[in-house]
Amino acid sequence: MPGHDSTSNAQPEFLYGTGVILEMTTIGTSQKVSAVDERTGTEISFIVPATTARADIERLARAKLDYVLKKQNGGT
């Protein structure tokens, strides 16, 4: 897209031992994160500042996936 600085990882990254696949795309000063639960195929995405620490991104991805999975299973 003209006027946008965009970079993307060539391949999704696996959070070993967690069952989560991460893909991160940097667009300017922001980063779009997509995460997929390997067991269910459930996908979430969110935007964070490009300077966000990797550990924080992983923690947020897991928390959001857990929330969505709980809602899908009738949780509140």
WOZISUL-V288378 format. One record per backbone hydrogen bond with DSSP energy under -0.5 kcal/mol. CO is the residue of the C=O (numbers start at 1). NH is the residue of the N-H. E is the energy in kcal/mol with one decimal. If there is no record, write none. Layout:
# WOZISUL-V288378
co=<CO/CO>
nh=<NH/NH>
e=<E/E>
This chain:
# WOZISUL-V288378
co=<1/4/5/7/13/14/15/15/15/19/20/21/22/23/24/25/26/27/29/30/31/31/32/33/34/35/36/36/37/42/44/46/48/49/53/54/55/56/57/58/59/60/61/62/63/64/65/66/67/68/69/70/71>
nh=<4/6/28/26/22/16/18/19/20/38/15/36/13/34/9/32/7/30/50/27/33/48/25/46/23/44/21/38/41/37/35/33/31/52/57/58/59/60/61/62/63/64/65/66/67/68/69/70/71/72/73/75/74>
e=<-1.5/-0.8/-2.5/-2.0/-3.7/-1.2/-2.3/-0.7/-0.7/-3.4/-2.7/-2.3/-3.6/-2.8/-1.4/-3.2/-2.6/-2.1/-2.7/-2.6/-0.5/-2.4/-2.7/-2.2/-2.5/-2.5/-2.5/-0.6/-2.9/-2.7/-2.7/-3.2/-2.9/-2.1/-1.9/-2.6/-2.2/-2.5/-2.6/-2.3/-2.3/-2.7/-2.5/-2.7/-2.2/-2.5/-2.8/-2.2/-2.2/-2.5/-1.3/-3.0/-1.6>
